[in-house]
């Protein structure tokens, strides 16, 4: 995961060129089993935005962690029993308590926060560990005995382990591989709270360019650091002499055609072994405007201990035989469907834009959003609740009870990114209208350059309205988002022109559906969302 402050990284590499070349430079073998011989899965295995994946297996269960930037809670933990069907189980970082900017308090944390991080399991104490650096200043470690939580902060380490991979060695020692171009390994204390030593172990040759996104493994007595060349390659370092090297390097893939038409090269993920001994590589594919989508491919190993991704017709396959695993104990919770906001907490598929003001929202009888900010800028408004878009196309429908809105309030359903639009309700002078607004924009420093222009409206009464946003996130070009509304929940009326979802990658996170309510005059108003549905064609 690169950043604008890095001297060499993803931005520079992508600016230099992003052309795709069929095949890979290594003589990789074809898939060993025919798709007709076994049930098959289709890539991407998750058509939602989960990037910088670290994937592990604990017993018969697979877990993966992903980047979330400025969204809170951060670092979602995904769970699967077959590597193909996944659910969101929880979040490793309960709140982004890394400074006021993550509260939208005098500053903003857009494109900061939780970047590429690492998830590991330590059998000796039956504990999960999440490790990640924040703001290039320090590293945080959180632990939990169950991925659903509670997660708590174990320690803060002054060394910022950039794009780190955490290894629990067979002797229970904790090691961290990290860095950009210059790769280092740190050893942690037995309790994981402090750094014992750190040492540079590899310097990337200029012919390769940038390597980052470390994942750290010990396999058959050998140490491996799995590295990405952003955003078109994957390399691996191997040491037979211990975690501090020396390491030799081999290319795993470069300019490999990916499984999503219009998308990028699969890269920056992790290796995982099934119970039966088979290996898989779970990477992500740049697929904007939706974000970065996880894809899965089988891996074999050479006799001298190097991994090879199994290709289909010279490319990362759109389909492979499903992993041979025991029958799952249950079906995972779908990432689409209806949410009536029952219970006492939000379901883990939801994340706030920055930390929320917890005194201004509640669930149980639907979702209640009380105004938390007086602003005319949605990017400054607290308590905007987001949901990933399901690709390649999906529709979000929210029932909005606006009877408790006050003059100056704005509430609705947005397509949220650095260029945004929304449909919702404006209340002014005692009158209520349903409106479509576009032209909400940020510049490359993530400062607001446009607070929106109302382009269509209609009167609405009765205290409630159904709002609908549909998004096409096929990658490769700007795609349309459309908005409509209904007063009966059945018959929907299109409102406003199509909105163009930009496919620039520099915001990193993809578009999301977002529920919001903010004031432009004074606090005190509220809306309720009794029902939200994410559906696919």
Secondary structure, DSSP 8 states (H G I E B T S, - for coil): ---TTSSSSHHHHHHH-----SS-SS---B-SS-GGGS-EEES-S--SB--S-EEEEETTEEEEE---BTEESEEEEEEESSSSSEEEEEEEESS--S-GGGGTSSS--TT-SB-S-EEEEETTTTEEEEEEEETTTEEEEEEESSTTS--EEEEEESS--TT-EEEE-TTS-EEEEEESSEEEEEEE-TTSSSEEEEEEEEE--TTT---EEEEEEEETTEEEEEEEETTTEEEEEEESS-TT---EEEEEEES---SSTT----EEEEEEE-TTS-EEEEEEEE-TTS-EEEEEEEEEE-TTS-EEE-BBTTB--SEEE-------SS----SSEEE---SSS--TTEEEES---GGGEE-SSSEEEE---B-S-GGG-S--EEEE--SSEEEEEEEEE-TT--TTEEEEEEEESSEEEEEEEEEETTEEEEEEEEEEEE-TTS-EEEEEEEEEEEE--SSEEEEEEEEE--SSS-EEEEEEEESSSSS-EE-S--EEE---STT-S--EEEEEEEESS-S--EEEEEEEEEE--
